[in-house]
Amino acid sequence: MKPSAPFPSCAIRLCERLNQSGGIPVTTNLFTFVDLYSRGLTTLSHVLDQGAALAKSKGASEAEMLEWRLIEDMNPLRFQAFVCVNFAKQWTARVAGLEVPPDIASDLDLAGIKAAIEDAKGYLANLEPEQFEGRDEVPLTVTLGTGMAPTLPAAQWLTVFATTNFYFHLSMAYAILRARGAELGKRDMFAGGL
């Protein structure tokens, strides 16, 4: 089955080659999520930059932008960024058996959030594959905001719970800004690379 427009012809040719060759083998382990989160943080930074440009064009302050919401009873943009940064550092630390870094301040301005993103990317860059080896089935008990404290294998926490939440909040940051008129498209979600 050939992909149809709007894919560029080079993408169609690549898909045809991958189909013929059986695809590109990819090895996934817990450490591969470190790069996934780093790329997601780069995307978050890019999305926030687009939002700041939009806010400026509308005469809104960055502080006002960080309080924008998709709907009134939803957490604001600032919270979405806060969760992405915290999850990227804290869940990789938990799974690697390291001390869990503290939450970033919940009242940071845009410059502070952007600095926290860079700090989180630096934290991730210092993690090593060996820290994750053999930890897939290590049971972790984590108390969630609701007071529940389930015990799950480390791999399940990282690959299912943490990653789903990370991408939910990254997508909400995108959606909040897109709903306000930011010129964002699907490719902006790949600002951190493929």
C-alpha positions in Angstrom: 0.0 0.0 0.0 1.5 3.3 -1.1 1.1 6.4 1.1 -0.9 9.1 -0.5 -0.6 12.9 -0.7 0.3 15.1 1.2 3.5 13.1 1.7 6.4 14.3 -0.4 7.7 11.9 -3.1 10.9 11.3 -1.2 8.9 10.1 1.9 6.9 7.8 -0.4 10.1 6.4 -1.8 11.6 5.9 1.6 8.4 4.0 2.7 8.6 1.8 -0.3 12.2 0.9 0.4 11.4 0.2 4.0 8.5 -2.0 3.0 10.8 -3.9 0.6 13.6 -4.3 3.1 11.5 -5.2 6.1 12.1 -1.9 7.8 14.9 -0.7 10.0 15.7 -2.8 13.1 15.5 -0.8 16.3 16.6 -1.9 19.7 14.6 -0.4 22.5 15.5 -0.5 26.2 14.9 1.7 29.2 17.8 4.0 28.3 16.3 4.8 24.9 13.6 6.7 26.8 16.3 9.2 28.0 16.8 10.4 24.4 13.0 10.4 23.8 12.4 12.7 26.8 15.3 15.0 25.7 13.8 15.3 22.3 10.4 16.0 23.8 11.9 18.8 25.9 13.5 20.4 22.9 10.0 20.2 21.3 8.5 21.8 24.4 11.0 24.7 24.2 10.2 25.2 20.5 6.5 25.2 21.2 6.9 27.7 24.0 9.0 30.0 21.7 6.1 29.9 19.2 3.7 30.8 22.0 5.9 33.7 23.1 5.9 35.1 19.5 2.1 34.7 19.4 1.7 36.4 22.8 3.9 39.3 21.7 2.0 39.8 18.5 -1.3 39.9 20.4 0.0 42.3 23.0 -0.1 39.7 25.8 2.7 39.3 28.3 4.6 36.0 28.7 3.1 35.8 32.2 -0.4 35.9 30.6 0.6 33.3 28.0 1.7 30.9 30.8 -1.8 31.1 32.3 -3.6 30.3 29.0 -5.8 27.2 29.1 -7.5 25.1 26.6 -10.7 25.2 28.7 -11.4 27.0 31.9 -11.3 23.9 34.3 -8.0 22.7 32.8 -4.5 23.4 34.1 -2.7 26.3 32.4 0.3 26.2 30.0 2.7 26.7 32.8 1.5 23.5 34.5 1.8 21.5 31.3 5.5 22.6 30.9 6.1 21.9 34.7 4.9 18.3 34.3 7.0 17.7 31.2 10.2 18.9 32.9 9.5 17.1 36.1 8.6 13.8 34.5 11.6 13.8 32.2 14.0 14.0 35.1 12.1 12.3 37.9 11.0 9.2 36.1 14.3 8.4 34.5 15.9 8.9 37.9 13.4 6.5 39.6 13.9 3.8 37.0 17.7 4.1 37.1 17.6 3.8 40.9 18.9 7.3 41.5 17.8 10.0 43.9 14.7 11.7 42.5 15.3 15.4 41.6 12.9 17.9 43.2 10.1 19.5 41.3 10.9 22.7 39.5 9.3 25.8 41.0 5.6 26.0 39.9 5.8 29.8 39.6 8.6 30.1 37.1 8.4 32.7 34.4 9.1 31.8 30.7 12.8 32.3 31.1 12.8 30.2 34.2 10.9 27.4 32.4 13.3 27.5 29.5 16.2 27.3 31.9 14.6 24.4 33.6 14.2 22.6 30.3 17.9 23.1 29.5 18.8 21.9 33.0 16.6 18.8 32.6 18.3 18.1 29.2 21.7 18.4 30.9 20.5 16.0 33.6 19.4 13.5 31.0 22.7 13.9 29.0 24.6 12.7 32.1 22.7 9.5 32.5 24.4 6.3 31.3 23.0 3.1 29.8 24.5 1.0 32.6 22.3 2.8 35.1 19.2 1.2 33.4 20.6 -2.3 32.7 18.7 -5.1 34.5 16.1 -2.7 36.0 13.1 -3.6 33.8 11.5 -5.8 36.4 12.6 -3.9 39.5 9.4 -3.2 41.5 8.8 0.4 42.3 6.1 1.7 44.6 5.2 5.3 43.9 2.6 7.4 45.7 0.5 9.2 43.1 -1.3 12.5 43.7 -4.5 10.7 44.6 -2.8 8.8 47.4 -2.7 5.5 45.6 0.7 3.8 45.9 0.8 1.0 43.2 3.8 -1.2 42.9 4.7 -1.9 39.2 7.8 -3.0 37.4 10.2 -0.1 36.6 9.7 -0.6 32.9 6.0 -0.4 33.1 6.2 2.9 35.1 8.6 4.4 32.5 7.2 3.1 29.2 3.5 3.3 30.0 2.7 5.7 32.9 5.5 8.3 32.6 5.7 8.4 28.8 1.9 8.6 28.4 1.8 11.5 30.9 4.8 13.3 29.4 3.3 13.2 25.9 -0.2 14.1 27.1 1.2 17.3 28.8 3.4 18.1 25.8 0.4 17.8 23.5 -1.7 19.9 25.8 1.0 22.7 25.7 0.8 22.5 21.9 -3.0 22.4 21.9 -3.3 25.4 24.2 -1.1 27.5 22.0 -2.6 26.2 18.8 -6.1 27.1 20.1 -4.9 30.6 20.7 -3.6 30.9 17.2 0.0 29.9 17.3 1.2 28.8 13.9 2.0 25.3 14.9 1.6 22.1 12.9 2.4 18.4 13.3 6.0 18.9 12.2 6.5 21.2 15.2 6.0 18.2 17.4 9.2 16.8 15.8 11.3 19.9 16.6 13.5 17.7 18.8 14.3 15.5 15.8 13.2 12.1 14.6 
